[in-house]
Each structure stands twice: as structure tokens, then as C-alpha cells.
């Protein structure tokens, strides 16, 4: 039976939108290689690395700081070979300050056997870093 990679991605997006990190992690290969691209990528929660446990820990940090109000794939495109490219709209709420941010990001996923073996996130990381700084400062001022 062939696994439909699109359905795996859609299920992972639904899990992320629900804040279900265990559900998200099921879609990743144990030795997944991951990276964030964009200006300010060094300030991201994910950074780059290898391994499902490391990725889970980094995504857990993000979830500890943000509520996922919305995460919706609007386009999933398969390139020749194992790559799927997803464009998704997100809306995150900073848990302690209540400040909100929304935007669009791209997730590039190399799929083998229904699991992501390489994962790249591309979004405006500089904008996100500035937002996090603003949210943290607003808490400190209270």
C-alpha cells in the first residue's frame, strides 16, 4: 500500500493547529534533518539540526511561548521526486503578552515512505524575532 504524502502533510498541519506535538512528530523520520531559512534564521526556535527528539524539543519551546490560533495549508505542491512544498497561513498568539502575529510560511518536505526525512521552513524569521522581542518587552514593562 502506497502512503499518500499529501495526506500525511495535511494531518501534520491539523495536529500543529491543534497544538498536538505528538501528532506532528509522527510524520518525521527519526533522523530527520531540519533547517529554517530566511533573514534572522539564527533567532528561530528551530534553527537547524538533526533528529526527531531535537526537533521535538525545539518545537516544544515554540509551543510553550505561543498558542497556535490557526495553521492552515493553502497549497501543497509535489515537485518531481520526493519533495512536497507547502504554503501555509499561520496565526500565533504569544501566551504571556496576548500579542498576535500572522503570516505565511513555506514548508519544504522531502518524503520517503510517508515520513519527512528533510524539513525546511522558510518564513520571515527577522519579523518573528522582532515580534518575540516586542512581546517579551511588553511583559517586562507590566
N, C-alpha and C positions, 0 to 999 in steps of 0.2 A: 504494500500500500504506500503510495506517494503522499508525503505530507505537503499540504498547501502552505507555502511560506507566507503568503499574504494573510491567511487566517491566523497564523502564529503572531505576526506583527500586530494585527488588529486586536487580538486577545491581550497581548502585552500592553498595548496602548490603553485598553479598557482597564486593565489591572492598575496601571500607573494612575489613571484618572481617579480610581477608587482608593488610591493610597495603599494598594496591596503589593508590597515589595516582594513577598514570596511568589506571587503570581507572575510578576515581571521577571524574576530571576530564573524561572523555569525555562524561559526562552533562550538563555545564554549557555553556550558550551562552557565546561569547567575551566578551560584555559583561554577564555575569550581575551582578545587584545582590544583595548578601547582607547579612545582619544577624543578630546574636544578641540575643535578648530575655531578660529576667529580671533579678532583683536581682544586681548586681555585673557586669553585661554589659560594662562598661568594662575589666574584668580578663580578658576571654576572649582566647583565641588569635586567634579570627576577627574579633572586633569587627564593624565594618560597612565596606562598601566596594563597589567595582565592578570587575569584570574577572576573567576566569578566571586570569590569571597572578598577580594579587594574592591571590586566594583560594587558589590552589595553594601559594604561598609561606607563607601563614598556616597552612594545614593541615599543611604540611611541618614547621613548627615544633612543632605538636602531636605529630606522629608522631616527632619527634626526642626528645621527652620521655616519650612514652607508647607502650607496646605495646598493641595492641588485642587483648585476650584474647577478647572476644565483642562482637559488634554484630549484633543480630537484630531485624528489623522484626516487630512483633507485630500491627500493624494499619495498613492503607493504605486511606484513605477518599477518594473523589473528591467534591468539592463541585460544585455547578453551575459550569460554566465550566472554566477551565484548572488549577484548584488541586487538588493532592493533599496530604493530611495524613497523615504517617507517625508512628506512635508506635513507638519502638524501645528495647529494653533494651541497655545497654552495660556492659562490664566492662573497665576500663583498668588497666594496671599501670605505675607510674612506673618508668622504666628504671633510674635510678641508685639509688633507695632500695628498690625492690621493694614499696613500699606499693601497695595496691589500692583502687580505688573502683568502685562500680557504681551504676546508677540507671536512670532512664527519661528520655528526651528526646523532644521533638516536632520534626519537620522539616516545614515547610510549603513546598511547591514549586509554583511557577507554571510550567506546562509548555507549551511551544509547539514543535510539530514534533519531539517526542521529546527535547527538551533543556530544562533548567531555566533560566528567564530571571530568576526572582526566587526567592531562597532565604532562609528564616528558620529559625533554630534557637532553640528555646525549652527551656531547662532551668535548673536551679538553679545559676546561674553563681557565686553567692556561696559555695555549698558547694564547688564545684570550685576556686574561688580559694583558699579556706581549706585544702583538701586539698593543692594545689600548694605553698602556703606551708609546710605541715607537712612535706611530702616534702623540700623544699629545705632546711629547717632540720635535718631528720634526717641529711642528707648532711653538712652543715656541722659537726655535732656529732661525727661519726665521725673 
